[in-house]
């Protein structure tokens, strides 16, 4: 009980402080996720030793389910934030990013981990899949708020949001293939992958999400027209049906992240335009209330002792993954991304593909199927490194982007 009360006090303090200084934080090198992770480290086993996730129960299970819930809520906020016009103007770059982009990042991450850490083929491909998706929660701290709206155009903010929302769910396909290949014969593994991951995991999840999103929109519209609902809250309503979608998709064995994101997009397309003030602040309110505690928990659970044991190969792997996992891939795709995006947009997009809560979820999910502690040790280091590096560079590079755009327009 003492651990619970300390956790409540710590996470509450983080949310209050970040909320009170949110505008200043957005413009600094200490972004919200960095602050939350550092607080977690400070109160964890390697700091003041006030909190230890291992004392709450099985650490992997706690991290997996906490990350899954946080992602579902974050994905709903992302889906509701995207402007309808972006869904029609950005379809071409999104198709490229979600196919060739994801494939390139997956193979680059796997190759680097196999080379530097000596992992087997399928173990390296599994690790690469875990750290492939761009995290919607970390990305949201970069593309939301007054600072982002002043310096980044809508097309770039919505491109990052769309990619981070969609590739979280699609990463399920990349994660499941090596998991199945490690435990079964190639023929059986491929057959199960097609049926369980592609058909049920993605297709059924997409259908479920579309049905729930449309039904939720129609129900809200009906209630408003008949005046049988009190003042509707988009935030409260969206949170409720994101949890409904999450639970039902999981019960069906489908990929819940895909279901939640598509449910949010369909709801966004089907519902009439809500008040701009409420829409603009949905994701930011949710982030401060529900996603920051996840970063605190992550900071508490970081395996520093295991990182030291692995030594310089881990440091080299994390550094090269952050440098080579995404920027070269996006650079090669530049000709296919031009049109809806310009060169400055693609350069910014090429750097900001942070690894975060999606990586926590998939690494702990994979650990439940593959008994290899190395997976969490390496993935957690890559996530920590990404939160630090992408967080520190967010504000300076956002200002640089805006300045270059102004100079180019003269």
C-alpha positions as CSV (number, residue, x, y, z in Angstrom):
1,X,0.0,0.0,0.0
2,X,2.9,2.4,0.7
3,X,4.3,1.8,-2.8
4,X,0.9,2.7,-4.3
5,X,0.6,5.9,-2.3
6,X,4.1,6.9,-3.2
7,X,3.4,6.2,-6.9
8,X,0.2,8.2,-6.8
9,X,2.0,11.1,-5.1
10,X,5.0,11.0,-7.6
11,X,2.9,10.7,-10.8
12,X,0.5,13.3,-9.6
13,X,3.3,15.8,-8.9
14,X,4.8,15.1,-12.4
15,X,1.4,15.8,-14.1
16,X,0.9,19.0,-12.1
17,X,4.3,20.4,-12.7
18,X,4.4,19.5,-16.4
19,X,0.9,21.0,-16.8
20,X,1.9,24.2,-15.0
21,X,5.0,24.8,-17.1
22,X,3.8,23.1,-20.3
23,X,4.4,26.0,-22.7
24,X,8.0,26.6,-21.4
25,X,8.7,22.8,-21.5
26,X,7.6,22.6,-25.2
27,X,10.2,25.2,-26.1
28,X,13.1,23.7,-24.0
29,X,15.4,20.7,-24.4
30,X,13.6,18.9,-21.5
31,X,10.5,17.6,-23.1
32,X,7.6,16.0,-21.1
33,X,8.7,12.4,-21.6
34,X,12.3,13.1,-20.6
35,X,11.1,14.8,-17.3
36,X,8.8,11.9,-16.5
37,X,11.5,9.2,-17.2
38,X,14.1,11.1,-15.1
39,X,11.7,11.3,-12.2
40,X,11.1,7.6,-12.5
41,X,14.8,7.0,-12.4
42,X,15.2,9.3,-9.4
43,X,12.6,7.5,-7.3
44,X,13.4,4.0,-8.6
45,X,15.9,1.3,-7.5
46,X,18.9,3.2,-8.9
47,X,17.9,6.5,-7.3
48,X,16.1,7.1,-4.0
49,X,14.7,3.5,-4.0
50,X,11.2,4.6,-3.1
51,X,9.6,2.6,-5.9
52,X,10.3,-0.8,-7.6
53,X,8.0,-2.2,-10.3
54,X,9.1,-5.7,-9.4
55,X,7.5,-5.3,-6.0
56,X,4.1,-4.6,-7.6
57,X,4.0,-8.0,-9.3
58,X,5.5,-9.5,-12.5
59,X,7.3,-6.6,-14.1
60,X,6.8,-7.7,-17.8
61,X,3.1,-8.1,-17.3
62,X,2.7,-4.7,-15.6
63,X,4.6,-2.9,-18.3
64,X,2.8,-4.7,-21.1
65,X,-0.7,-3.9,-19.9
66,X,0.1,-0.4,-18.8
67,X,1.7,0.3,-22.1
68,X,-1.2,-1.2,-24.0
69,X,-3.7,0.9,-22.2
70,X,-1.6,4.1,-22.6
71,X,-1.2,3.4,-26.3
72,X,-4.9,2.9,-26.8
73,X,-5.8,6.2,-25.2
74,X,-2.9,8.0,-27.0
75,X,-4.0,6.5,-30.4
76,X,-7.5,7.7,-29.9
77,X,-6.3,11.2,-29.2
78,X,-4.1,11.1,-32.3
79,X,-7.0,9.9,-34.5
80,X,-9.3,12.7,-33.3
81,X,-6.6,15.3,-33.8
82,X,-6.0,14.7,-37.5
83,X,-7.8,17.0,-39.8
84,X,-10.1,15.4,-42.3
85,X,-8.4,17.2,-45.2
86,X,-5.1,15.5,-44.3
87,X,-6.6,12.1,-44.9
88,X,-7.2,12.9,-48.5
89,X,-4.0,14.9,-49.2
90,X,-1.5,12.7,-47.4
91,X,-2.5,9.2,-48.6
92,X,0.4,8.9,-51.0
93,X,3.2,9.7,-48.6
94,X,1.5,7.6,-45.9
95,X,1.3,4.6,-48.2
96,X,5.1,4.9,-48.8
97,X,5.9,5.4,-45.1
98,X,3.8,2.4,-44.0
99,X,5.2,0.0,-46.5
100,X,8.7,0.8,-47.8
101,X,9.5,3.0,-44.8
102,X,8.5,0.4,-42.2
103,X,10.3,-2.4,-44.1
104,X,13.5,-0.3,-44.4
105,X,13.5,0.6,-40.7
106,X,12.8,-3.0,-39.7
107,X,15.7,-4.4,-41.7
108,X,18.1,-1.6,-40.8
109,X,17.5,-2.1,-37.1
110,X,17.7,-5.9,-37.4
111,X,21.0,-5.7,-39.3
112,X,22.6,-3.4,-36.8
113,X,21.6,-5.5,-33.8
114,X,22.8,-8.7,-35.4
115,X,26.1,-7.1,-36.3
116,X,26.9,-5.4,-33.0
117,X,25.2,-7.8,-30.5
118,X,25.7,-11.1,-32.3
119,X,21.9,-11.9,-32.3
120,X,20.6,-14.8,-34.4
121,X,18.6,-13.9,-37.6
122,X,15.1,-14.2,-36.1
123,X,16.1,-12.7,-32.8
124,X,17.5,-9.7,-34.6
125,X,14.4,-9.4,-36.8
126,X,12.3,-9.5,-33.6
127,X,14.2,-6.8,-31.9
128,X,14.1,-4.7,-35.2
129,X,10.4,-5.1,-35.3
130,X,10.0,-4.0,-31.7
131,X,11.8,-0.7,-32.3
132,X,10.4,0.0,-35.8
133,X,7.2,1.8,-35.1
134,X,7.2,5.6,-34.5
135,X,5.7,6.2,-31.1
136,X,2.4,8.2,-31.2
137,X,2.8,9.4,-27.5
138,X,6.3,10.7,-27.8
139,X,5.5,12.1,-31.3
140,X,2.5,13.9,-29.9
141,X,4.7,15.9,-27.5
142,X,6.6,17.2,-30.6
143,X,3.6,18.0,-32.9
144,X,1.0,19.3,-30.4
145,X,0.8,22.6,-28.4
146,X,1.1,26.2,-29.3
147,X,4.8,26.0,-30.0
148,X,4.3,23.3,-32.6
149,X,1.3,25.0,-34.2
150,X,3.4,28.2,-34.6
151,X,6.4,26.5,-36.2
152,X,5.2,23.4,-38.1
153,X,2.6,23.4,-40.9
154,X,-0.5,21.2,-40.5
155,X,0.6,18.8,-43.3
156,X,3.8,17.9,-41.4
157,X,2.1,17.6,-38.0
158,X,-0.6,15.4,-39.4
159,X,2.0,13.3,-41.4
160,X,3.8,12.4,-38.2
161,X,0.6,11.8,-36.4
162,X,-0.9,9.6,-39.1
163,X,2.3,7.6,-39.4
164,X,2.8,7.1,-35.7
165,X,-0.8,6.1,-35.3
166,X,-0.9,3.6,-38.1
167,X,2.5,1.9,-37.9
168,X,2.0,1.0,-34.2
169,X,-0.7,-1.4,-35.2
170,X,1.0,-2.6,-38.4
171,X,4.1,-3.4,-36.4
172,X,2.1,-6.3,-35.0
173,X,2.7,-8.2,-38.3
174,X,6.5,-7.6,-38.1
175,X,6.6,-8.7,-34.4
176,X,4.6,-11.8,-34.8
177,X,6.5,-13.3,-37.8
178,X,9.8,-13.8,-35.9
179,X,8.0,-14.9,-32.7
180,X,6.3,-17.7,-34.7
181,X,9.5,-18.5,-36.7
182,X,11.5,-18.9,-33.5
183,X,9.1,-21.4,-31.9
184,X,7.9,-23.5,-34.9
185,X,8.8,-24.9,-38.3
186,X,8.8,-22.3,-41.1
187,X,5.7,-23.9,-42.8
188,X,3.6,-23.9,-39.7
189,X,4.8,-20.5,-38.6
190,X,4.0,-18.9,-41.9
191,X,0.5,-20.5,-42.0
192,X,-0.3,-19.3,-38.5
193,X,1.1,-15.8,-39.3
194,X,-1.2,-15.5,-42.3
195,X,-4.3,-16.6,-40.4
196,X,-3.7,-15.3,-36.9
197,X,-1.7,-12.1,-37.6
198,X,-2.8,-11.0,-41.0
199,X,-6.4,-12.1,-41.3
200,X,-7.5,-12.0,-37.6
201,X,-4.9,-9.6,-36.2
202,X,-5.1,-6.9,-38.9
203,X,-8.2,-7.4,-41.1
204,X,-10.7,-8.4,-38.4
205,X,-9.2,-5.6,-36.2
206,X,-9.7,-3.1,-39.0
207,X,-13.3,-4.1,-39.5
208,X,-14.1,-4.0,-35.8
209,X,-12.5,-0.6,-35.5
210,X,-14.5,0.8,-38.4
211,X,-17.8,-0.6,-37.1
212,X,-17.2,0.7,-33.6
213,X,-16.1,4.1,-34.8
214,X,-19.1,4.5,-37.1
215,X,-21.6,3.2,-34.5
216,X,-20.1,5.5,-31.8
217,X,-20.5,8.6,-34.1
218,X,-24.0,7.7,-35.1
219,X,-25.0,7.1,-31.5
220,X,-23.6,10.5,-30.4
221,X,-25.3,12.2,-33.3
222,X,-28.6,10.5,-32.5
223,X,-28.4,11.4,-28.8
224,X,-27.7,15.1,-29.6
225,X,-30.5,15.4,-32.1
226,X,-33.0,13.9,-29.8
227,X,-31.6,15.9,-26.9
228,X,-31.4,12.8,-24.7
229,X,-27.8,13.6,-23.7
230,X,-26.4,16.3,-21.5
231,X,-23.6,18.5,-22.7
232,X,-21.4,16.0,-24.7
233,X,-17.7,15.8,-24.0
234,X,-15.6,14.6,-26.9
235,X,-12.8,13.7,-24.4
236,X,-14.9,11.6,-22.1
237,X,-16.9,9.9,-24.9
238,X,-13.7,9.1,-26.9
239,X,-12.0,7.7,-23.8
240,X,-14.9,5.4,-23.2
241,X,-15.2,4.0,-26.7
242,X,-11.4,3.6,-27.0
243,X,-11.5,1.3,-23.9
244,X,-14.6,-0.5,-25.4
245,X,-12.7,-1.1,-28.6
246,X,-9.5,-2.1,-26.8
247,X,-11.3,-4.8,-24.7
248,X,-13.3,-6.2,-27.5
249,X,-10.4,-6.4,-30.0
250,X,-8.3,-8.2,-27.4
251,X,-11.1,-10.7,-26.7
252,X,-11.3,-11.5,-30.4
253,X,-7.6,-12.0,-30.7
254,X,-7.3,-9.1,-33.0
255,X,-4.6,-6.3,-32.8
256,X,-6.3,-3.9,-30.5
257,X,-4.0,-1.0,-31.5
258,X,-5.2,-1.1,-35.1
259,X,-8.8,-1.4,-33.9
260,X,-8.5,1.7,-31.6
261,X,-6.8,3.9,-34.2
262,X,-9.2,3.0,-37.0
263,X,-12.2,3.5,-34.7
264,X,-10.9,7.0,-33.9
265,X,-10.4,7.8,-37.6
266,X,-13.8,6.6,-38.6
267,X,-15.4,8.5,-35.7
268,X,-13.5,11.6,-36.7
269,X,-14.7,11.3,-40.3
270,X,-18.3,10.4,-39.3
271,X,-19.0,13.0,-36.6
272,X,-19.8,16.6,-37.2
273,X,-17.1,19.1,-36.4
274,X,-16.9,19.6,-32.7
275,X,-15.8,22.8,-30.9
276,X,-12.2,23.6,-32.0
277,X,-11.1,24.4,-28.4
278,X,-12.1,20.9,-27.2
279,X,-10.6,19.1,-30.2
280,X,-7.3,21.0,-30.0
281,X,-6.8,20.0,-26.4
282,X,-8.0,16.3,-26.4
283,X,-4.6,14.8,-26.9
284,X,-2.8,17.2,-24.6
285,X,-5.2,16.7,-21.7
286,X,-5.0,12.9,-22.1
287,X,-1.2,13.0,-22.3
288,X,-0.8,14.8,-19.1
289,X,-3.4,12.8,-17.2
290,X,-2.7,9.3,-18.5
291,X,0.5,8.9,-20.5
292,X,3.1,10.7,-18.3
293,X,2.7,8.1,-15.5
294,X,3.7,5.4,-18.1
295,X,7.0,7.2,-18.6
296,X,7.6,7.4,-14.9
297,X,7.0,3.6,-14.6
298,X,9.4,3.1,-17.5
299,X,12.1,5.1,-15.7
300,X,11.6,3.0,-12.6
301,X,12.0,-0.2,-14.5
302,X,15.1,0.6,-16.5
303,X,17.7,-2.2,-16.2
304,X,20.9,-0.2,-15.7
305,X,22.9,-3.1,-14.3
306,X,22.2,-5.2,-17.4
307,X,23.1,-2.4,-19.7
308,X,26.5,-2.1,-18.0
309,X,27.1,-5.9,-18.4
310,X,26.4,-5.7,-22.1
311,X,28.8,-2.7,-22.3
312,X,30.0,-0.8,-25.4
313,X,28.2,-3.0,-28.0
314,X,24.9,-1.9,-26.6
315,X,25.9,1.8,-26.6
316,X,27.1,1.5,-30.2
317,X,23.9,-0.4,-31.2
318,X,21.6,2.3,-29.7
319,X,23.6,5.1,-31.2
320,X,23.7,3.6,-34.7
321,X,20.1,2.6,-34.6
322,X,19.0,6.2,-33.8
323,X,21.3,7.5,-36.7
324,X,20.7,4.8,-39.3
325,X,17.3,3.2,-38.5
326,X,15.2,6.1,-40.0
327,X,17.1,9.1,-41.6
328,X,18.8,7.1,-44.5
329,X,15.5,5.2,-45.2
330,X,13.5,8.4,-45.5
331,X,16.2,10.0,-47.6
332,X,16.0,7.2,-50.1
333,X,12.2,7.6,-50.2
334,X,12.4,11.3,-50.9
335,X,11.4,11.1,-54.6
336,X,8.2,9.2,-53.5
337,X,7.4,11.6,-50.7
338,X,7.6,14.8,-52.8
339,X,4.4,16.4,-53.7
340,X,2.4,16.5,-50.6
341,X,5.6,17.2,-48.7
342,X,8.6,19.4,-49.6
343,X,12.3,18.8,-48.9
344,X,12.2,20.5,-45.5
345,X,9.2,18.5,-44.4
346,X,11.0,15.2,-45.4
347,X,14.2,16.2,-43.6
348,X,12.2,16.9,-40.4
349,X,10.2,13.7,-40.9
350,X,13.4,11.7,-41.4
351,X,14.8,12.6,-38.0
352,X,11.7,12.6,-35.8
353,X,10.6,8.9,-35.7
354,X,10.9,8.4,-31.9
355,X,10.8,5.0,-30.2
356,X,8.6,5.0,-27.0
357,X,5.6,3.4,-25.4
358,X,5.0,1.2,-28.5
359,X,8.5,-0.2,-28.1
360,X,7.8,-0.9,-24.4
361,X,4.5,-2.7,-25.3
362,X,6.0,-4.8,-28.1
363,X,9.2,-5.8,-26.2
364,X,7.2,-7.0,-23.2
365,X,4.6,-8.7,-25.5
366,X,7.5,-10.5,-27.3
367,X,9.0,-11.5,-23.9
368,X,5.8,-13.3,-23.1
369,X,6.4,-15.5,-26.1
370,X,10.2,-15.7,-26.4
371,X,12.3,-16.3,-23.3
372,X,15.1,-14.0,-24.1
373,X,15.9,-11.2,-21.5
374,X,18.3,-9.6,-24.0
375,X,15.2,-8.4,-25.9
376,X,14.1,-6.1,-23.1
377,X,17.6,-5.0,-22.2
378,X,18.3,-3.8,-25.7
379,X,14.9,-2.4,-26.5
380,X,14.7,-0.5,-23.2
381,X,18.1,1.1,-24.0
382,X,17.0,2.1,-27.5
383,X,13.7,3.6,-26.1
384,X,15.6,5.5,-23.4
385,X,18.1,6.8,-25.9
386,X,15.4,7.9,-28.3
387,X,13.4,9.7,-25.6
388,X,16.5,11.6,-24.7
389,X,17.9,12.4,-28.1
390,X,14.6,13.1,-29.9
391,X,13.4,15.1,-26.9
392,X,16.5,17.2,-26.6
393,X,16.6,18.0,-30.3
394,X,12.8,18.6,-30.7
395,X,12.6,22.3,-29.9
396,X,15.9,23.4,-31.6
397,X,15.2,21.5,-34.8
398,X,11.6,22.8,-34.9
399,X,12.9,26.4,-34.7
400,X,15.5,25.5,-37.4
401,X,12.8,24.1,-39.6
402,X,10.7,27.2,-39.3
403,X,13.7,29.5,-39.9
404,X,14.7,27.6,-43.1
405,X,11.1,27.7,-44.4
406,X,11.0,31.5,-43.9
407,X,14.3,31.9,-45.7
408,X,13.2,29.7,-48.5
409,X,10.0,31.7,-49.0
410,X,11.8,35.0,-49.4
